[in-house]
Amino acid sequence: MEHAAVFRLIVGLGNPGRQYAGTRHNAGFAVVDELARRCASDFRFEPKWNAEVASCGGRLFMKPQTFMNLSGEAVGNYARYYRLEPGEVLIVIDDVALPFGDLRLRKTGSPGGHNGLESVLMHLGTEAVPRLRVGIGAASGALHSHVLGQFTPDEKAQLEDLYSRAADAVEYANAHGVEAAMNIYNKKTTV
C-alpha cells in the first residue's frame, strides 16, 4: 500500500500578467489559487524564487513569475535550496490533450509536449515528479491562440467546479497517495 504523499511544494504553472489572467494556459495558477483560498492564505511575491508564494500547514504553493517556458528555474531553485525530493513536489498544469474538465494525476512521465513541465523536469533532473493535468480541451485552430485564449462562456460557467475538483484531487493525493487519488480522479468526467 502506498504511503500518503507529503507535498512540500505545490506549483501551479501559468503566465504572469493581467493579459494572461483567466486563460486556458493559466489553469495551474487557478488550482493553486483555490488551494490557497481554502487555507485563507494570500500570495505574495518572493524575489528569491521569482514566484508568488503562499504557505499552508507546512506546504508552499507557488506560481512562478518567469513565464511558462522558464517555470523550472523557480521550482528547481526552491527544491535545491530546501533539498526537496522530486516526490515532495507536485506540478499542476493545463493539458490540451485532455477533454475540458478531465483530470489526470501521474507520479512520473514525460512532459507530453508541455514546455512548462519540460522546464520543471529539466531543472529537477528527473521525470519522476508527480503532476496533475487539467483538461482544457483540444485546439480547433492554432495551439498558441488556444492555450493563450479565454475559455468559452459555457466553459467559464464550469470553471469553479473544475478548479475545486482539481484542488480536491491534490488534497486527496497529499493525504492518501497519488495512486489512490488516481483511482478516483483519473476518470473521464463531464464538468
C-alpha positions in Angstrom: 0.0 0.0 0.0 1.3 3.4 -1.0 2.0 5.9 1.8 0.4 9.3 1.6 2.4 11.8 -0.3 3.7 14.8 1.6 3.9 17.5 -1.0 6.0 20.3 0.5 5.8 22.3 -2.8 2.7 22.5 -4.9 3.3 24.5 -8.1 0.7 25.8 -10.5 2.1 26.7 -13.9 1.0 29.7 -15.9 2.0 33.1 -17.3 2.2 36.2 -15.1 0.4 39.4 -16.0 -3.2 40.6 -16.4 -3.3 39.9 -20.1 -3.0 36.1 -19.2 -5.4 36.1 -16.3 -8.2 33.6 -16.9 -6.6 32.0 -20.0 -6.5 28.2 -20.5 -2.7 28.1 -20.0 -3.2 29.5 -16.5 -5.3 26.6 -15.2 -2.4 25.6 -12.9 -2.4 29.1 -11.3 -6.1 28.8 -10.8 -5.9 25.5 -9.0 -3.2 26.7 -6.5 -5.3 29.9 -6.1 -8.1 27.6 -4.9 -5.8 25.7 -2.6 -4.5 28.9 -1.0 -8.1 30.2 -0.7 -9.1 27.1 1.2 -6.2 27.8 3.7 -7.1 31.5 3.9 -3.5 32.1 2.7 -2.6 35.1 0.5 0.1 35.0 -2.3 3.0 37.4 -2.0 5.9 37.9 -4.4 9.1 36.3 -3.3 12.1 37.7 -5.3 14.4 34.9 -4.2 12.3 32.5 -6.2 10.9 34.9 -8.7 7.5 33.5 -7.8 4.3 34.3 -6.0 4.1 32.0 -2.9 1.6 31.2 -0.2 2.1 28.9 2.7 -0.3 26.5 4.4 0.4 23.8 7.0 4.0 23.1 6.0 3.3 23.3 2.3 4.2 26.1 -0.1 2.0 27.0 -3.0 4.0 28.6 -5.9 3.1 30.4 -9.0 6.4 31.1 -10.9 6.6 34.5 -12.5 9.1 33.5 -15.1 6.5 32.8 -17.9 5.5 29.2 -18.6 8.6 28.0 -20.6 11.0 29.0 -17.8 9.0 27.8 -14.9 11.6 25.2 -13.9 14.0 27.9 -12.8 11.9 28.9 -9.8 10.9 25.3 -9.0 14.4 24.0 -9.3 16.0 26.7 -7.2 13.4 26.3 -4.4 13.7 22.5 -4.5 17.5 22.6 -4.4 17.6 25.2 -1.6 15.3 23.1 0.6 16.7 19.8 -0.6 13.3 18.5 -1.7 12.9 15.1 -3.2 11.0 15.0 -6.6 8.2 13.2 -4.9 7.7 16.1 -2.5 6.8 18.4 -5.4 3.5 18.4 -7.3 3.1 20.3 -10.5 -0.4 21.4 -11.7 -0.6 22.2 -15.5 -3.1 22.7 -18.3 -3.4 19.9 -20.9 -4.8 20.3 -24.4 -4.7 16.5 -24.9 -7.4 16.1 -22.3 -11.1 17.0 -22.9 -12.2 20.0 -21.0 -12.9 19.1 -17.4 -10.9 15.8 -17.2 -8.1 15.4 -14.6 -5.1 13.2 -14.8 -2.7 12.6 -11.9 0.6 10.8 -12.6 3.6 10.0 -10.4 6.1 10.2 -13.3 6.3 10.6 -17.1 7.4 12.7 -20.0 6.4 16.3 -20.4 4.0 15.3 -23.1 4.7 18.4 -25.2 4.1 20.9 -22.3 7.0 23.3 -22.3 6.5 24.5 -18.7 6.5 20.9 -17.4 9.5 20.2 -19.6 11.4 23.1 -17.9 10.5 21.8 -14.4 11.6 18.3 -15.2 14.9 19.5 -16.7 15.6 21.7 -13.6 14.8 18.9 -11.2 16.8 16.4 -13.3 14.1 13.7 -13.4 10.7 12.8 -14.9 9.7 11.3 -11.6 7.8 14.4 -10.5 4.1 14.0 -9.6 1.8 16.1 -11.7 -1.9 16.9 -12.1 -3.0 17.7 -15.7 -6.2 19.8 -16.0 -8.0 19.2 -19.3 -8.6 22.4 -21.2 -9.8 20.8 -24.4 -8.2 20.4 -27.8 -7.3 23.3 -30.0 -9.6 23.8 -33.0 -7.1 26.2 -34.6 -3.6 27.4 -33.7 -2.4 25.8 -30.5 -0.8 29.1 -29.3 -4.0 31.0 -29.7 -6.0 28.3 -28.0 -3.9 28.0 -24.8 -3.4 31.8 -24.5 -7.1 32.3 -25.2 -10.0 32.7 -22.9 -12.4 29.9 -22.1 -15.8 29.9 -23.9 -18.8 31.1 -21.9 -20.0 27.5 -21.4 -16.6 26.5 -20.1 -16.4 29.6 -17.8 -19.6 28.5 -16.2 -17.9 25.2 -15.2 -14.5 26.5 -14.1 -15.3 26.9 -10.4 -16.3 23.2 -10.2 -13.3 22.1 -12.3 -10.8 24.0 -10.2 -12.5 22.8 -7.0 -12.3 19.2 -8.2 -8.6 19.7 -9.1 -7.9 21.1 -5.7 -9.7 18.1 -4.1 -7.5 15.8 -6.2 -4.4 17.5 -4.9 -5.6 17.3 -1.3 -6.6 13.7 -1.6 -3.3 12.8 -3.2 -1.5 14.5 -0.4 -3.5 12.7 2.3 -3.8 9.2 0.7 -1.1 9.0 -2.0 -1.0 9.7 -5.7 -2.1 6.2 -6.8 -5.2 6.2 -4.5 -6.1 9.7 -5.9 -5.5 8.4 -9.5 -8.2 5.7 -8.9 -10.7 8.4 -8.0 -9.9 11.4 -10.1 -8.5 10.0 -13.4 -11.9 9.0 -14.7 -13.5 10.7 -17.7 -16.0 13.2 -16.5 -18.3 15.9 -17.6 -18.0 19.0 -15.6 
